[in-house]
Every structure is written in C-alpha cells, then in structure tokens.
Amino acid sequence: MRLAHDRRGSGPALVLIHGLGSHRGAWDPVIGSLAAEREVFALDLPGFGESEPLPAGLRPDVQTLADVVEQFAGELGLDRPHVAGNSLGGGIALELARRGSVGSVTGLSPIGFMGGEGEKRFVRGSLRTSRLMARKLHPAPRLLSSTPLRTLLYWQMFARPWRIPPAVAVRDMAALTVSSCRFRRAAPGAGCRTRVTFGCTAAATCPCRTIRTGLRA
C-alpha cells in the first residue's frame, strides 16, 4: 500500500517512524539536521496523517505495521535502511531490528516495555483519555489557541507542551482522533545495532518503571 512520506537529503537512507496518534510532521524540528547527512524518509503510518487505513481485516498491530514499512522500503529500493522511531514507531523499529531487515535502529521511548498489569492499565487509560479529548475538541480547533488547553491535552506526550504552536497542535489533534493500534510486549532479540532511550518525563508511560524495564531488555 502507498504511504504518504517526505524525502529529503542525500546519503545513507534513514526512515523515520512517528508515534501513536501522530504523523510524519512530528519530525519537522529535526529533519533538516538529519537530511544534512542522510537521505531521510519521514512516513505516515497507515491510518495516520495522509496515509490510507489498512485494508479491511488487517489488525493495526506492530507486526502488521512492520510488514507495511518493510514493503515501503522495498518499493523504494532501500536495502536495510537505518530506522528511528518514537513510541509506536519505536516498537515497529524494534520489530524490524528483530527481523534483521534494517541496518540499525534507534528507539525513542518505544512501546512494548510495560511492566505489570497496573502500568498497562495506566498507559491504555491515559491514551484513551487523550484520544477522547482530541475527538471532543476536534470540531473547534480555535480552542487550541489557548496555551493552558494545549498543555492539558499534550502533557503526556511532550515535555513542554505549552511551546507547541496552535497550528501544529491542530494538525496533531486531527491525527490523534483517527489513530488506532494494538500493541503487546516487545519481542526479544535484535538482528542489527540497536539503541533504545527513554525520556525522564514520559508521563504517558510511568517513566521510572519503564526506564528500569527498558534497561533490563
């Protein structure tokens, strides 16, 4: 299937995979610096941003989305590209590393490292709440001109949500309203060089527990 994407720069190929409820524009603050050294492909996952949803009958889980990204890379003639992903994108990147189909992986706060049932419930509940708020606010984007409201909506996903420009917040909110994914614990093993990092203020993922779990993986 076709994935909407931006292509910039030249050099070794780097595929950027956004997080849950997001889109390829999430990489805009860094894509210029990356493109100075690499050929960068920032994509919209199926059902996110400008990409069409998965065909009926396919589950939007990490394994299926990894299949789609593999196909995307193959269609562009990318042989084991480097991959960086955040959140959901990080989980997809780790699955690609497990398969050995990419050259290297950087996972930024990837999904799949939840500890016990309590943390799973917290993460799923917090994400459902964020999506519900986005769907309620989506018909009235002018409300996002309010800095306190942007902070309330995005405190789980951004360290400084009050810095998000209103126009970017509106675009992100639209992506969050249609997002859907099923995920499970990260599978062990990696077939390439892999780096995983977690932010200390990842409020959506119980950060202290998540960091400890990630360091043990």
Contacts in CASP RR format, 6 or more apart in sequence:
PFRMAT RR
TARGET T0000
AUTHOR 0000-0000-0000
METHOD contacts of the structure
MODEL  1
MRLAHDRRGSGPALVLIHGLGSHRGAWDPVIGSLAAEREVFALDLPGFGE
SEPLPAGLRPDVQTLADVVEQFAGELGLDRPHVAGNSLGGGIALELARRG
SVGSVTGLSPIGFMGGEGEKRFVRGSLRTSRLMARKLHPAPRLLSSTPLR
TLLYWQMFARPWRIPPAVAVRDMAALTVSSCRFRRAAPGAGCRTRVTFGC
TAAATCPCRTIRTGLRA
1 46 0 8 1.000
1 51 0 8 1.000
1 52 0 8 1.000
1 54 0 8 1.000
1 55 0 8 1.000
1 68 0 8 1.000
1 71 0 8 1.000
2 51 0 8 1.000
2 52 0 8 1.000
3 43 0 8 1.000
3 44 0 8 1.000
3 45 0 8 1.000
3 46 0 8 1.000
3 51 0 8 1.000
3 68 0 8 1.000
3 69 0 8 1.000
3 72 0 8 1.000
4 24 0 8 1.000
4 43 0 8 1.000
4 44 0 8 1.000
4 49 0 8 1.000
4 50 0 8 1.000
4 51 0 8 1.000
5 24 0 8 1.000
5 41 0 8 1.000
5 42 0 8 1.000
5 43 0 8 1.000
5 44 0 8 1.000
5 72 0 8 1.000
6 24 0 8 1.000
6 25 0 8 1.000
6 31 0 8 1.000
6 40 0 8 1.000
6 41 0 8 1.000
6 42 0 8 1.000
7 39 0 8 1.000
7 40 0 8 1.000
7 41 0 8 1.000
8 31 0 8 1.000
8 32 0 8 1.000
8 35 0 8 1.000
8 39 0 8 1.000
8 40 0 8 1.000
8 42 0 8 1.000
9 35 0 8 1.000
9 36 0 8 1.000
9 38 0 8 1.000
9 39 0 8 1.000
9 40 0 8 1.000
10 38 0 8 1.000
10 39 0 8 1.000
11 37 0 8 1.000
11 38 0 8 1.000
11 39 0 8 1.000
12 38 0 8 1.000
12 39 0 8 1.000
12 81 0 8 1.000
12 82 0 8 1.000
13 38 0 8 1.000
13 39 0 8 1.000
13 41 0 8 1.000
13 73 0 8 1.000
13 78 0 8 1.000
13 81 0 8 1.000
13 82 0 8 1.000
14 34 0 8 1.000
14 38 0 8 1.000
14 39 0 8 1.000
14 40 0 8 1.000
14 41 0 8 1.000
14 81 0 8 1.000
14 82 0 8 1.000
14 83 0 8 1.000
14 84 0 8 1.000
15 41 0 8 1.000
15 43 0 8 1.000
15 69 0 8 1.000
15 72 0 8 1.000
15 73 0 8 1.000
15 78 0 8 1.000
15 81 0 8 1.000
15 82 0 8 1.000
15 83 0 8 1.000
15 84 0 8 1.000
15 102 0 8 1.000
16 24 0 8 1.000
16 27 0 8 1.000
16 31 0 8 1.000
16 34 0 8 1.000
16 40 0 8 1.000
16 41 0 8 1.000
16 42 0 8 1.000
16 43 0 8 1.000
16 83 0 8 1.000
16 84 0 8 1.000
16 85 0 8 1.000
17 43 0 8 1.000
17 45 0 8 1.000
17 69 0 8 1.000
17 83 0 8 1.000
17 84 0 8 1.000
17 85 0 8 1.000
17 86 0 8 1.000
17 88 0 8 1.000
17 89 0 8 1.000
17 90 0 8 1.000
17 92 0 8 1.000
17 93 0 8 1.000
18 24 0 8 1.000
18 25 0 8 1.000
18 26 0 8 1.000
18 27 0 8 1.000
18 42 0 8 1.000
18 43 0 8 1.000
18 44 0 8 1.000
18 45 0 8 1.000
18 48 0 8 1.000
18 85 0 8 1.000
18 86 0 8 1.000
18 87 0 8 1.000
18 88 0 8 1.000
18 89 0 8 1.000
19 26 0 8 1.000
19 45 0 8 1.000
19 85 0 8 1.000
19 86 0 8 1.000
19 87 0 8 1.000
19 88 0 8 1.000
19 89 0 8 1.000
19 90 0 8 1.000
20 87 0 8 1.000
20 88 0 8 1.000
20 111 0 8 1.000
20 127 0 8 1.000
20 179 0 8 1.000
20 181 0 8 1.000
21 48 0 8 1.000
21 88 0 8 1.000
21 131 0 8 1.000
21 172 0 8 1.000
21 175 0 8 1.000
21 176 0 8 1.000
21 179 0 8 1.000
22 48 0 8 1.000
22 86 0 8 1.000
22 87 0 8 1.000
22 172 0 8 1.000
22 175 0 8 1.000
22 176 0 8 1.000
22 179 0 8 1.000
23 44 0 8 1.000
23 48 0 8 1.000
23 49 0 8 1.000
23 50 0 8 1.000
23 171 0 8 1.000
23 172 0 8 1.000
23 175 0 8 1.000
24 42 0 8 1.000
24 43 0 8 1.000
24 44 0 8 1.000
24 49 0 8 1.000
25 42 0 8 1.000
25 171 0 8 1.000
26 86 0 8 1.000
26 172 0 8 1.000
27 34 0 8 1.000
27 42 0 8 1.000
31 40 0 8 1.000
31 42 0 8 1.000
32 40 0 8 1.000
34 40 0 8 1.000
38 82 0 8 1.000
41 76 0 8 1.000
41 78 0 8 1.000
41 81 0 8 1.000
43 51 0 8 1.000
43 69 0 8 1.000
43 72 0 8 1.000
44 50 0 8 1.000
44 51 0 8 1.000
45 51 0 8 1.000
45 65 0 8 1.000
45 68 0 8 1.000
45 69 0 8 1.000
45 88 0 8 1.000
45 89 0 8 1.000
45 92 0 8 1.000
46 52 0 8 1.000
46 53 0 8 1.000
46 54 0 8 1.000
46 60 0 8 1.000
46 65 0 8 1.000
46 68 0 8 1.000
47 53 0 8 1.000
47 54 0 8 1.000
47 60 0 8 1.000
47 178 0 8 1.000
47 179 0 8 1.000
47 180 0 8 1.000
48 175 0 8 1.000
48 178 0 8 1.000
48 179 0 8 1.000
49 174 0 8 1.000
49 175 0 8 1.000
49 178 0 8 1.000
54 60 0 8 1.000
54 64 0 8 1.000
54 68 0 8 1.000
58 64 0 8 1.000
59 182 0 8 1.000
60 180 0 8 1.000
60 181 0 8 1.000
60 182 0 8 1.000
61 181 0 8 1.000
61 182 0 8 1.000
61 183 0 8 1.000
61 184 0 8 1.000
62 88 0 8 1.000
62 91 0 8 1.000
62 92 0 8 1.000
62 95 0 8 1.000
62 111 0 8 1.000
62 181 0 8 1.000
62 183 0 8 1.000
62 184 0 8 1.000
63 95 0 8 1.000
65 88 0 8 1.000
65 89 0 8 1.000
65 92 0 8 1.000
65 181 0 8 1.000
66 92 0 8 1.000
66 95 0 8 1.000
66 96 0 8 1.000
66 99 0 8 1.000
69 83 0 8 1.000
69 92 0 8 1.000
69 96 0 8 1.000
70 96 0 8 1.000
70 99 0 8 1.000
70 101 0 8 1.000
73 81 0 8 1.000
73 101 0 8 1.000
73 102 0 8 1.000
80 100 0 8 1.000
80 101 0 8 1.000
80 102 0 8 1.000
80 103 0 8 1.000
80 192 0 8 1.000
81 102 0 8 1.000
81 103 0 8 1.000
82 102 0 8 1.000
82 103 0 8 1.000
82 104 0 8 1.000
82 105 0 8 1.000
82 106 0 8 1.000
83 93 0 8 1.000
83 96 0 8 1.000
83 97 0 8 1.000
83 102 0 8 1.000
83 103 0 8 1.000
83 104 0 8 1.000
83 105 0 8 1.000
83 106 0 8 1.000
84 90 0 8 1.000
84 93 0 8 1.000
84 105 0 8 1.000
84 106 0 8 1.000
84 107 0 8 1.000
84 108 0 8 1.000
85 91 0 8 1.000
85 92 0 8 1.000
85 93 0 8 1.000
85 105 0 8 1.000
85 106 0 8 1.000
85 107 0 8 1.000
85 108 0 8 1.000
85 110 0 8 1.000
86 107 0 8 1.000
86 108 0 8 1.000
86 109 0 8 1.000
86 110 0 8 1.000
87 108 0 8 1.000
87 109 0 8 1.000
87 110 0 8 1.000
87 111 0 8 1.000
88 111 0 8 1.000
88 181 0 8 1.000
88 183 0 8 1.000
89 107 0 8 1.000
89 110 0 8 1.000
89 111 0 8 1.000
90 105 0 8 1.000
90 107 0 8 1.000
90 108 0 8 1.000
90 109 0 8 1.000
90 110 0 8 1.000
90 111 0 8 1.000
91 107 0 8 1.000
91 110 0 8 1.000
91 111 0 8 1.000
91 112 0 8 1.000
91 183 0 8 1.000
91 186 0 8 1.000
93 102 0 8 1.000
93 105 0 8 1.000
93 106 0 8 1.000
93 107 0 8 1.000
93 110 0 8 1.000
94 105 0 8 1.000
94 107 0 8 1.000
94 110 0 8 1.000
94 186 0 8 1.000
94 187 0 8 1.000
94 190 0 8 1.000
94 194 0 8 1.000
94 196 0 8 1.000
95 187 0 8 1.000
96 102 0 8 1.000
96 105 0 8 1.000
97 104 0 8 1.000
97 105 0 8 1.000
97 189 0 8 1.000
97 190 0 8 1.000
97 191 0 8 1.000
97 192 0 8 1.000
97 194 0 8 1.000
98 187 0 8 1.000
98 188 0 8 1.000
98 189 0 8 1.000
98 190 0 8 1.000
98 191 0 8 1.000
99 191 0 8 1.000
100 190 0 8 1.000
100 191 0 8 1.000
100 192 0 8 1.000
102 192 0 8 1.000
103 192 0 8 1.000
103 193 0 8 1.000
104 192 0 8 1.000
104 193 0 8 1.000
104 194 0 8 1.000
104 195 0 8 1.000
105 190 0 8 1.000
105 192 0 8 1.000
105 193 0 8 1.000
105 194 0 8 1.000
105 195 0 8 1.000
106 194 0 8 1.000
106 195 0 8 1.000
106 196 0 8 1.000
106 197 0 8 1.000
107 194 0 8 1.000
107 195 0 8 1.000
107 196 0 8 1.000
107 197 0 8 1.000
108 197 0 8 1.000
109 197 0 8 1.000
109 198 0 8 1.000
109 199 0 8 1.000
109 202 0 8 1.000
109 205 0 8 1.000
109 210 0 8 1.000
110 186 0 8 1.000
110 196 0 8 1.000
111 183 0 8 1.000
111 186 0 8 1.000
112 183 0 8 1.000
112 184 0 8 1.000
112 185 0 8 1.000
112 186 0 8 1.000
113 185 0 8 1.000
113 186 0 8 1.000
113 210 0 8 1.000
113 213 0 8 1.000
113 214 0 8 1.000
113 217 0 8 1.000
114 120 0 8 1.000
114 123 0 8 1.000
114 185 0 8 1.000
114 205 0 8 1.000
114 210 0 8 1.000
114 213 0 8 1.000
115 209 0 8 1.000
115 210 0 8 1.000
115 213 0 8 1.000
119 205 0 8 1.000
119 206 0 8 1.000
119 209 0 8 1.000
119 210 0 8 1.000
122 206 0 8 1.000
123 204 0 8 1.000
123 205 0 8 1.000
123 206 0 8 1.000
126 156 0 8 1.000
126 203 0 8 1.000
126 204 0 8 1.000
127 156 0 8 1.000
127 204 0 8 1.000
130 153 0 8 1.000
130 156 0 8 1.000
130 157 0 8 1.000
130 176 0 8 1.000
130 204 0 8 1.000
131 176 0 8 1.000
131 177 0 8 1.000
131 179 0 8 1.000
133 152 0 8 1.000
133 153 0 8 1.000
134 153 0 8 1.000
134 173 0 8 1.000
134 176 0 8 1.000
134 177 0 8 1.000
135 177 0 8 1.000
137 143 0 8 1.000
137 144 0 8 1.000
137 149 0 8 1.000
137 153 0 8 1.000
137 173 0 8 1.000
138 173 0 8 1.000
138 174 0 8 1.000
138 177 0 8 1.000
141 170 0 8 1.000
141 173 0 8 1.000
143 149 0 8 1.000
144 150 0 8 1.000
144 153 0 8 1.000
144 166 0 8 1.000
144 169 0 8 1.000
144 170 0 8 1.000
144 173 0 8 1.000
145 166 0 8 1.000
147 162 0 8 1.000
148 162 0 8 1.000
150 161 0 8 1.000
150 162 0 8 1.000
150 164 0 8 1.000
150 166 0 8 1.000
150 169 0 8 1.000
151 161 0 8 1.000
151 162 0 8 1.000
153 161 0 8 1.000
153 169 0 8 1.000
153 173 0 8 1.000
154 161 0 8 1.000
154 164 0 8 1.000
154 169 0 8 1.000
154 172 0 8 1.000
155 161 0 8 1.000
155 203 0 8 1.000
156 203 0 8 1.000
156 204 0 8 1.000
157 204 0 8 1.000
158 164 0 8 1.000
159 199 0 8 1.000
159 201 0 8 1.000
164 172 0 8 1.000
186 217 0 8 1.000
188 217 0 8 1.000
196 214 0 8 1.000
196 217 0 8 1.000
198 205 0 8 1.000
198 207 0 8 1.000
198 210 0 8 1.000
198 211 0 8 1.000
198 214 0 8 1.000
199 207 0 8 1.000
199 211 0 8 1.000
200 207 0 8 1.000
200 211 0 8 1.000
201 207 0 8 1.000
202 210 0 8 1.000
END
